[in-house]
Amino acid sequence: MKKPIILILSFLLIFTFCAKKKSEIESKKSEKIRIILDSDANNELDDQHAIAYMLFSGNVFDVEGITVNRTYNGGSIDAHYAEAVRVVKLCDLYPDIPVYKGATGTYKEIVGHLNEENFDGSDAVNFIIERAHAKDQRKLVLLGIGKLTNIALALYKDPSIVDKVRVVWLGSNYPDPGEYNLVNDTTAINPLLESNVEFEMVMVRYGKPSGTDAVVAYLKDFQQKMPGKGSHISAPVIGRHGSKFTCFGDYSVNLFENFPGHPSSRPLFDMAAVAVVKNPAWADRVVIRAPKFVNGKWVDRPNNPRKIIICENFDKDSIMNDFYRTMEHYVLAKP
């Protein structure tokens, strides 16, 4: 009789152990942030660092994919796509992490064509909608670090995803006008502000200490800390400025050294946006009544029941320290 009892007890112990492990795995998964990064990847040098920082933070992010859009700088949509693919390859995650081409034009120019099969930006917009509907209790973060066109079009085409996503956008100098991502498509901002989607604006605020303009990287630090950093690949990738690279760290230095004007320092606006999704404590988060953008200016609406969050006053030291630490001790994102 003892042998069957021992077998039963052993089975119960194994079953309990496996159930516990499964629960732990599911718990760890549920703690990670589902994310799609929407980028004008070939614009300058901050997008590339945002992409790599996200892909090397696999302990925090479940990366669903990357979508790209075209802004004034950086050439055609094909050039933005090529740069995003280049960085994903250097992080040794291509094609596991997919990249999709998005909008060339503006929200206003495209929104009337969404019923067409191959409208401008269709690959990116349809991908965003598809992943928003994935069976997962976690909201999908749509992190925009370029113009808002792809995200606004996805929400217009399928309003049912509003409750399934959280939009975080690196853009605007609010309450002041201007800012690159905003002016590249001013027609996309009000549809987001007037929807019910969870919406956060990560401030840029050129020249002010309260914006991501203050999250500055220094060329001398990059030249000292970045060479050789990140995963290494066997097939070299040709960089935007030529030369061949087998890791992101080396490409990072090359991007900085070839930046127009050869500055000794440069804000990493977009990387800071990834950072405050990764750790919200690295910025002040202020709830405001959603304003409206009219004729090139912000109009406050103090009686508007719709509320959004703005992120400002960034902990630049913690952000830059974590960036360098992540490059040194990276955890590759899993598709």
C-alpha positions in Angstrom: 0.0 0.0 0.0 2.9 2.4 0.7 4.1 2.4 -2.8 0.9 3.7 -4.4 0.6 6.4 -1.7 4.1 7.5 -2.3 3.5 7.7 -6.0 0.3 9.8 -5.5 2.1 12.1 -3.1 5.0 12.5 -5.5 2.5 13.3 -8.3 0.8 15.9 -6.2 4.1 17.5 -5.3 5.2 17.6 -8.9 1.8 19.0 -9.9 1.9 21.7 -7.2 5.5 22.6 -8.2 4.6 22.9 -11.9 1.4 24.9 -11.1 3.5 27.3 -8.9 6.1 27.8 -11.6 3.4 28.4 -14.2 1.8 31.0 -11.9 5.2 32.7 -11.4 5.9 32.8 -15.1 2.4 34.3 -15.8 2.9 36.8 -13.0 6.3 37.9 -14.4 4.8 38.2 -17.9 1.8 40.3 -16.6 4.3 42.7 -15.0 6.0 43.5 -18.3 4.7 46.3 -20.5 3.3 45.5 -23.9 4.6 48.1 -26.3 4.7 49.2 -29.9 7.2 52.0 -30.7 6.1 54.4 -33.5 9.1 56.3 -34.8 10.5 58.6 -37.5 13.6 56.5 -37.1 15.9 58.3 -39.6 15.2 61.8 -38.3 18.3 62.4 -36.2 20.0 60.2 -33.5 17.5 60.0 -30.6 15.1 57.6 -32.3 17.8 55.0 -32.8 18.8 55.2 -29.1 15.1 54.9 -28.1 14.7 51.8 -30.2 17.9 50.1 -28.8 17.1 51.1 -25.2 13.7 49.5 -25.5 15.0 46.4 -27.2 17.7 46.0 -24.6 15.1 46.3 -21.8 13.5 42.9 -22.2 13.1 42.6 -18.5 10.6 45.4 -18.6 9.1 45.4 -22.1 7.2 42.9 -24.2 7.9 44.4 -27.6 5.2 43.7 -30.1 6.8 45.6 -33.0 8.0 48.9 -34.4 6.1 51.2 -36.8 7.6 54.1 -38.7 6.3 57.4 -40.1 7.9 60.0 -42.3 8.7 63.5 -41.0 10.4 66.4 -42.7 13.9 65.2 -41.9 15.3 61.8 -42.8 14.1 61.2 -46.3 11.4 58.9 -47.5 9.3 56.4 -45.6 11.7 53.8 -47.0 14.7 55.6 -45.4 12.9 55.7 -42.0 12.0 52.0 -42.4 15.6 51.1 -43.3 17.0 52.9 -40.3 14.6 51.1 -37.9 15.5 47.8 -39.4 19.2 48.6 -39.2 18.9 49.2 -35.4 16.8 46.1 -34.8 19.4 44.1 -36.7 22.2 45.6 -34.6 20.3 44.5 -31.5 20.2 40.9 -33.0 16.4 40.9 -33.1 15.5 41.1 -36.7 13.2 39.8 -38.1 11.8 38.5 -34.7 10.8 42.1 -33.9 8.8 43.2 -36.9 9.0 46.7 -38.5 6.1 48.2 -40.5 5.9 51.2 -42.8 3.4 53.8 -41.8 2.2 57.2 -42.9 3.9 59.5 -45.3 1.2 62.2 -45.3 -0.9 63.7 -42.5 -4.0 62.5 -40.7 -6.2 65.0 -42.6 -4.8 63.8 -45.9 -5.3 60.1 -45.2 -8.4 59.7 -42.9 -10.8 59.8 -45.9 -9.0 56.9 -47.6 -9.1 54.3 -44.7 -11.6 52.1 -46.6 -9.1 51.6 -49.4 -7.0 48.5 -49.2 -3.6 50.1 -49.4 -4.0 53.6 -48.0 -1.0 55.6 -46.9 0.3 54.0 -43.7 -1.9 50.9 -44.0 0.7 48.4 -42.9 1.5 50.2 -39.6 -2.1 51.2 -38.9 -3.5 47.7 -39.4 -0.6 46.2 -37.3 -1.5 48.5 -34.4 -5.1 47.5 -34.6 -4.3 43.8 -34.8 -2.0 43.9 -31.8 -4.5 45.9 -29.8 -7.0 43.1 -30.2 -4.6 40.4 -29.1 -5.9 38.3 -26.2 -4.1 39.9 -23.3 -5.4 41.6 -20.2 -2.6 44.1 -20.3 -3.1 47.4 -22.2 -0.9 47.9 -25.2 1.3 51.0 -24.9 1.5 52.9 -28.2 4.6 55.0 -27.7 4.8 57.7 -30.3 8.2 59.4 -30.8 7.4 61.0 -34.1 4.2 62.5 -35.5 0.9 61.1 -34.2 -0.5 60.1 -37.6 -0.3 56.3 -37.4 -1.8 56.1 -33.9 -4.6 58.6 -34.6 -5.5 56.8 -37.8 -5.6 53.4 -36.0 -8.0 54.8 -33.3 -10.2 56.4 -36.0 -10.3 53.3 -38.1 -11.2 51.0 -35.2 -12.6 53.0 -32.2 -13.1 49.7 -30.3 -9.4 49.6 -29.4 -9.7 52.8 -27.3 -10.0 50.8 -24.1 -7.3 48.4 -25.1 -4.4 50.8 -25.6 -2.6 53.6 -23.7 -1.0 56.3 -25.9 2.2 57.9 -24.7 3.5 60.6 -27.1 6.9 62.4 -27.0 5.7 65.8 -28.5 4.8 69.4 -27.9 6.1 72.3 -25.9 2.8 72.7 -24.2 1.7 75.3 -23.1 3.9 76.9 -25.7 3.4 76.3 -29.5 5.9 74.6 -31.8 7.9 71.4 -31.5 9.0 69.1 -34.3 6.7 66.1 -33.8 3.7 68.3 -33.4 4.2 70.5 -36.4 4.8 67.5 -38.7 1.1 66.7 -38.3 -1.0 69.2 -36.4 -4.1 67.5 -37.7 -3.5 64.4 -35.7 -3.4 65.8 -32.2 -7.0 67.0 -31.6 -8.5 63.6 -32.6 -6.5 62.1 -29.7 -7.4 64.8 -27.3 -11.1 64.5 -28.1 -11.2 60.7 -27.8 -11.5 58.7 -24.6 -8.1 57.0 -25.0 -5.7 57.0 -22.1 -3.3 59.7 -23.3 0.1 61.1 -21.9 2.2 63.8 -23.5 5.9 63.7 -22.7 7.1 67.3 -22.9 9.9 68.5 -25.2 10.1 72.2 -24.3 13.1 73.3 -26.2 15.6 75.3 -24.0 13.7 74.7 -20.8 14.8 72.5 -17.9 11.3 71.0 -17.5 11.4 69.1 -20.9 13.2 66.2 -22.4 15.4 68.8 -24.0 17.3 68.7 -20.7 18.0 65.0 -20.9 21.4 65.5 -22.6 24.0 63.0 -23.7 27.7 64.0 -24.2 29.8 62.9 -27.1 32.8 62.3 -24.8 30.7 60.0 -22.6 29.5 58.1 -25.7 33.0 57.7 -27.0 34.1 56.3 -23.6 31.1 54.2 -22.7 29.4 53.0 -25.8 32.0 51.2 -28.0 31.3 47.5 -28.1 28.1 47.7 -26.1 25.1 45.6 -26.9 24.7 42.2 -28.5 27.1 41.4 -31.3 26.0 40.0 -34.7 28.0 38.0 -37.2 26.8 39.7 -40.4 27.9 43.4 -40.3 25.3 46.2 -41.0 26.2 49.2 -43.1 25.4 52.4 -41.1 23.6 55.5 -42.2 26.9 57.3 -42.8 28.7 54.3 -44.2 31.1 51.9 -42.4 30.2 48.5 -41.1 29.0 47.7 -37.6 28.4 44.5 -35.6 26.9 46.1 -32.5 24.7 49.0 -31.6 27.3 50.6 -29.3 29.7 51.3 -32.1 26.9 52.6 -34.4 25.8 54.9 -31.6 29.1 56.6 -31.5 29.2 56.9 -35.3 25.7 58.6 -35.3 26.9 61.1 -32.7 30.2 61.9 -34.4 28.4 62.4 -37.7 25.5 64.6 -36.4 25.3 67.9 -38.3 27.3 70.6 -36.7 29.3 68.1 -34.8 27.9 69.1 -31.3 29.6 68.0 -28.1 26.2 67.2 -26.6 22.8 66.4 -27.8 19.4 65.8 -26.1 18.0 62.3 -26.3 14.4 63.3 -26.4 13.0 60.0 -27.6 15.1 57.8 -25.4 13.7 59.8 -22.4 10.2 58.9 -23.5 11.0 55.2 -23.3 12.6 55.8 -19.9 9.5 57.3 -18.3 7.4 54.4 -19.6 10.0 52.1 -18.2 10.0 53.9 -14.8 7.3 56.6 -14.3 9.1 57.9 -11.2 11.7 59.5 -13.5 9.3 62.4 -14.3 6.6 64.4 -12.7 3.2 63.3 -14.0 0.5 66.1 -13.9 -3.1 65.5 -14.7 -4.7 68.4 -16.7 -7.9 69.1 -18.5 -7.3 68.3 -22.2 -6.5 71.4 -24.2 -7.1 71.8 -27.9 -4.6 72.9 -30.6 -6.2 75.7 -32.7 -4.5 77.8 -35.4 -1.0 76.9 -34.2 -1.7 77.6 -30.5 -2.8 75.7 -27.5 -6.2 76.6 -26.1 -6.8 75.5 -22.5 -10.2 74.1 -21.6 -10.5 74.3 -17.8 -14.1 72.9 -17.8 -13.3 70.0 -20.1 -14.2 66.7 -18.4 -11.6 64.9 -20.5 -8.3 64.6 -18.6 -4.8 63.7 -19.9 -1.4 63.4 -18.3 1.7 65.5 -19.1 5.2 64.3 -18.1 7.7 67.0 -17.2 10.7 67.7 -14.9 12.7 64.6 -15.9 15.3 62.9 -13.6 18.0 63.2 -16.3 20.7 61.6 -14.2 18.7 58.5 -13.4 17.6 58.2 -17.0 21.1 58.5 -18.5 22.5 56.2 -15.8 19.9 53.6 -16.6 20.6 54.0 -20.3 24.3 53.3 -19.9 23.6 50.5 -17.5 21.1 48.9 -19.9 23.7 49.1 -22.7 26.2 47.3 -20.5 23.8 44.7 -19.0 21.2 44.3 -21.7 18.3 41.9 -21.7 17.0 41.2 -25.2 13.3 41.8 -25.7 11.3 38.7 -26.8 8.9 39.0 -29.7 
